[in-house]
Amino acid sequence: MKLLYEKSIPGRRGVQPCTHDVPVSINLSADLLRQEPAELPELSELDVIRHFTELARRNFGVDTNFYPLGSCTMKYNPKMAEACAALPGFADLHPLLPQLACGGMLTQGALQVLYETDLLLREITGMAAFTMQPMAGAHGELTGIMLMAAYHRRRGSKKTTILVPDSSHGTNPASAAIAGYEVVSIPSTEKGIMDVEAVKAVLHEGVAGLMLTCPNTLGLFNPHIKEICDLIHSVDGLVYYDGANLNAILGKVRPGDIGFDIVHLNLHKTFATPHGGGGPGAGPVGVAKKLVEYLPVSLVVKRDDGAYALDYDRPHSIGYIAPFYGNFGIILRAYAYIRMLGRQGLIRVAENAVLNANYIMHKLKDAFDLPYPRTCKHECVLSASRQKRENEVRALDIAKGLLDAGFHPPTIYFPLIVDEALMIEPTETESKETLDSFIAAMLELAQIAKTDPASLHNAPVTTPVSRLDETAAAKNVHVTADLAAKG
Ligand SMILES: *Cc1c(COP(=O)(O)O)cnc(C)c1O
């Protein structure tokens, strides 16, 4: 496809905007003013529309195709939540507006959304209070670890170590390390989970806390989780629940009831914000009672007169972790989504997410290896190690073959403890028909791996670009290379 600049025809024009009817006021000094017109592509409106529509069609998204990217919860997000976020009374607010501007007409509604979302998330997780400010899951993790540090510092405890399972999401050890802790990885059992003995083996008085997901990145719920929390508490450690993907347990289990002290949620995975492309997101952090005083400033509170206000008077707070009120539009989408689904709706989210993942697991468990054959939660992890061993077809080749079949590949080579991992998260929003066509495509790929493995090494062949060096594509981006070459 040609670049927009390459399509330029000198003199071609799009719509001419009306001439303005306000006086021109230029206070810039003359040397800052452009002497010659900018070199912009010259095109008609239709040329531009077709160019960008064509680009958009090359994009892969949940609105066009099935996207079972494990641990990312690429579910369909109802457009109603988008409509709420676009309401002018919210979308046009300036973050510096005073809390009671125009008698509260302007900002009280937004503060109420923040306040009530906090209450809803408390109810969903069983935590005592939330900060809405973190802007991603990883940001929530760092906030959570800072809360742990503040707690131990105030008690005068010398704590040095954070424990994580070997199946952990990479951001967990990274967050702990950035906060200055030593990270100790706990090996999973042959059942794919953390057991009590493994925790005992590494536990000592210097353990500040444990971070984990439950269900873990294999999609497995840990039946010993309560005992593990108790064990960490026995050395005055804190237990951190990575709730990036809460789909599996919504309305079923509450981390706070199990004994977790800190929880982060990815509103951009579980609660109706399109996810991918690096943002924007929101990773609210909820805490147990003993940690509320350390939460970042500001917190939205409800005053005795019923007005909502921002509370900065929190002497033990870890301070600012983000400007203003977090990613307000994302929080608003989550609020709309939770209110729209209600209690029963959220429970059905969990049930259907789990049902869909188990359906795929059972239909594919003969064609691919299933390293941990147990009922899974919101995702299942298969392995292409049989295909690699027998036909030199790897998880990467299966993933690329899926692109030709019109599906986004699952997450591959993660979790790290599974050889040739294929981590499939169908989400609750997909129909049985979609799951069946994905299953059919996977079964066909398993067949092609036996009969024509070479064709899979060349896949994909139907996409705008074929096999890329994905590391170079991410680390060595040349978006203007063609232009630069032309001078
Ligand atoms: C996505 C994810 C994260 C990180 O969330 P970001 O918003 O991408 O920073 C952390 N833990 C788990 C389990 C995840 O799936």
PDBQT file of the ligand as one rigid body, heavy atoms in Angstrom, charges set to zero:
ROOT
HETATM    1  C1  LIG A 501      -2.308  -7.816  31.686  1.00  0.00    +0.000 C 
HETATM    2  C2  LIG A 501      -1.827  -8.324  32.969  1.00  0.00    +0.000 A 
HETATM    3  C3  LIG A 501      -1.052  -7.505  33.809  1.00  0.00    +0.000 A 
HETATM    4  C4  LIG A 501      -0.538  -6.137  33.430  1.00  0.00    +0.000 C 
HETATM    5  O1  LIG A 501      -1.534  -5.207  33.083  1.00  0.00    +0.000 OA
HETATM    6  P1  LIG A 501      -1.155  -3.935  32.203  1.00  0.00    +0.000 P 
HETATM    7  O2  LIG A 501      -2.374  -3.076  32.225  1.00  0.00    +0.000 OA
HETATM    8  O3  LIG A 501      -0.839  -4.438  30.835  1.00  0.00    +0.000 OA
HETATM    9  O4  LIG A 501       0.009  -3.252  32.828  1.00  0.00    +0.000 OA
HETATM   10  C5  LIG A 501      -0.674  -8.029  35.039  1.00  0.00    +0.000 A 
HETATM   11  N1  LIG A 501      -1.000  -9.282  35.403  1.00  0.00    +0.000 NA
HETATM   12  C6  LIG A 501      -1.738 -10.092  34.609  1.00  0.00    +0.000 A 
HETATM   13  C7  LIG A 501      -2.086 -11.471  35.077  1.00  0.00    +0.000 C 
HETATM   14  C8  LIG A 501      -2.169  -9.656  33.354  1.00  0.00    +0.000 A 
HETATM   15  O5  LIG A 501      -2.874 -10.449  32.554  1.00  0.00    +0.000 OA
ENDROOT
TORSDOF 0
